[in-house]
Amino acid sequence: MRLFTIGVYGSSEEEFFNKLLTNDIDLFIDIRRRRGVRGSKYAFVNSIRLQKKLDDMGISYLHEIYLSPTKEVREVQKKVDMIKNIQKRKRHFLSQEFRDAFSSEIIATFNFDDFIKVNELQTKNIVLFCVEKTPLACHRSYVAEKMQALDPSLVVKHL
């Protein structure tokens, strides 16, 4: 099994879906809490439209809300961004405060062993999806890091 991560910001609809096809993704795991984006530019990743397109492409879809940061965890990063005067879309990495909160509230409580075992049997290429362009500016990189720590044979690639 290979593990990929992908964000949508900075990609066109064609580029986004081509990345999935090029890397032979067979399981798309949406790890957003809210599965919509504002505006028309990225409307193609709004849940219903995204699921329809993935189904047409023969890619399975899974929403794993328990791997998304809670409102309280997101607020930790929001406070750091305010203090440092950083706009969310211009952030290149998440703060240590966010990482600590995400690790203790989400990573530590999620059953990764079962999650990996179930998906390992059914898929070859999994992609973790959230919206941020830069992997280190998104919690998906921490989820991938945890999965790789539990299964060192996993190869992680950020698309």
N, C-alpha and C positions, 0 to 999 in steps of 0.2 A: 504494500500500500504506500502511495505517495501522498503527501499533504501539501496543499497549496493554500495561500491566502490571497484575497483580492479585495480591493476597494473600488469604488466607482468614480469618485471625484477625479477629474482630469481625463476621463475616458469618454469617448463617444459610445453610443449604443453598439455600433458595429465593432469597435475595438474591444469593448467589454466582452461580448459574446464570442468573438473570435479567439480571445484568450482561453475561454473555456473549451472551445473546440480543439484548438491547437494542442492543449495539454490533456486532451482526452478525459475531461472531468466526467465522472459518472455519478457523483453525489455532491450536491450543492447544499452547504449548511449555512443558513442565515442565522447569524448570532446577534442580530439587532433586537432591541426591546421593542422599538416602534418601527414597523416595517414600511414606512413611507418616507418620501422626501418632498420638500416643498419645491414648487416651480416645475416647469415643463422640461428643463434640460436633462434631468435625471429621472423623469417619470417612469422610464422603462424598468426601474428597480423597485417600483411600488409593488407591494406583495402580489396582488392578483395578476397584474400584467407580467411580472417576473415569473411567477409559477407557470403561467400559460406558455410563455416563451421557452422555459426550461423543459416543460413537458413536450413541446413540439420538437425540441432538440434531443429528446431521449435521455435527459438528465434528471435524476431523482432530486426532489427538494425536501429539505427538513428544516423546520424552524426550531431552534434550540434556545428558547428564551432564558434558560437557566445559565447560559454562558454569556449573557449580556449584563452590563453594569446596571445596577439599580439607580434610581433617581438620586439616592443619597451618595452613592459612589461617584456618579457624574458630577454632583455638586462639589465634591472634593477637588476635582480638576478645574471646574469653573472658577472656584475661589483662587486657585493658583494662577490661572490665566488672567484674572482680574488684577491680582497683585503685580504680575509681570507685564501687564498690558499686552497680552498675546491674543490675537483673534483665533477662534477655533480652527478655521480652515487654513490658517497659516502656521499652525503648530506642527513641529517636526518630530516631537516625542512627547510622551506623557510623563507627568511628574512622578517622583518617587512616592509622594503622598497618595496619588491615584493608584499606583502599582501596589502599595501596601494595602490600601482599602479593597481593591479588586481581588488581591490574593487572599485576604482573610475572609471576605464575604462571599466571593464567587468560586475562585479556584479551590479553596480548602473544603468547600461543601459539595462540590460536584463529583459525581461518581465517574471519573475518567476511565477506570479499569473496564467497567461494563460498556461504556460508550465506545471505547476503542475496540474491544472484542467484537461487539455487534457489528460495527461498521467495517472492521477488517475482513469479516467473512463475506460481506456483500459487495464490497467495492474495491477498485484498484486506485482510483484517484479522487481524493476528496478536496474540496475547496471550502475554506471558512470565509464567510462574507460579512463585511461591514462597509461603511461608506468612505472612510478616510482614505486619502490617496497614499500617504506614507504609512507603512506597516507599524513603525514605532510610535506613530501618533494615534494608534488604534489598539484596543484591547485584543484584537484577533492575534496579534503577535505574541501576546502573553499566553493565550490559549494554545497556540501552536507550540510555543516553548515548553509548556507543561506536558503536552501530548508527546513531544519528542523526548522529554526527560523520562517519561514512563515507558516509552518504546523507542530506544535509541536506533532501531532499524528504520524508523520513519525519516524520510528525506523531506525537508521543508523547503518550499520555494515560494517566494512572494512575487505574485504577478503584477 
